Amino acid sequence: MRLTPDILVSTYDMLRTCAPFRRWKLLHSDDVVFEVTHRKHEFGEYQDIPPKISVSANNKTMDELVRTMAHEMVHHYLHQKGFRSWHKHGALFNRAASLVCRKLGFDPATF
């Protein structure tokens, strides 16, 4: 699968309509920058200023892409809520990620 920014936007928009994301009031995709990278050791990244979600072309399947986007959307949510440790995989992240995994059927071990 060849990733493009348009595919990233579409994936974000689709997830935004699903629980729990629809209740989280995440930014509209027009207000987020989407970028395809070629990083080998990082599937995705969320940056805060400006809000930007980068996804590596190493995501080879739709399943990997959706899980990676959902993962970065958890970081985005925590940042929007004002949590200082939004960029870490600590207790706050794990609670939100666990909810996403339960609602969307992701395996927490691969999230």
PyMOL commands that set and color helices and strands:
alter all, ss='L'
color gray80, all
select helices_A, chain A and resi 5-16+21-24+29-31+62-80+91-104+108-110
alter helices_A, ss='H'
color red, helices_A
select strands_A, chain A and resi 33-37+44-47+52-56
alter strands_A, ss='S'
color yellow, strands_A
deselect
rebuild
show_as cartoon
